[in-house]
Amino acid sequence: MTLDTSAVLAILQDEPERTEFVSRIEQAARCLISTVSVLEASKLIWRGTGWKTCVMQGMT
């Protein structure tokens, strides 16, 4: 399985599909994410909610 930015953001922002995404990730034999997706998600979370949320979500 390869995660994209939208899935990461859905999980971190507790969107309705979060449970489904987390379940699929847990069931996957292997889960990958690109460096670009990590960077993009970090920037979007930082811009949208600030440092406090990044720290609370363990993104430091």
N, C-alpha and C positions, 0 to 999 in steps of 0.2 A: 504494500500500500504506500502511496505517496501523498502526503498532505499538501494542500495548497493553502494560501494565505486566508482565503475566506473561511475554511474549516477551522483554522487556528483562531481566527477572530470570533467565530461563532462560539467556540468553547470558552475562550477567555471572557467574552462579554455575556455569557450565560443566556444565549439566545435559545429559542424553543427547540431547535434541532441539536442542541448540545448533547443531550443524552444519547441520541442515535450515533453521533460522531464518536463520542467517547467509547460506546459499546463496540463499534466497528474497529476502533484503534486497539482496544484491549483484545479483540479476537484475532487480529492480524498476526501472522507469523513474523512479519517484519514491517516496520513503519519508518519511512524516510521523509525528510523535509529538506528542501534546498536552502542553502545559505541565503539566497535572495529572498525566499519566503520568510525566513526568520527576521531578516533585516526589515522587510516591508511591514510585517506584522508589528514589529517593535516600534517602528516609526508611526504607524497608524494609531496604535494604542497610546503612545506617548503624546501625540498631537491631540487625540480625542479626549483623553482622560488625565493626562499628566503623570508625573513621576510616582505619586503616591499609589496609584492603581497598579503601576508596573511592579512596584515593590510588593504590594499585597498579593499579586498574582505570581510572584516568584520569578520575574523576568530580569532580575539583576544578576 
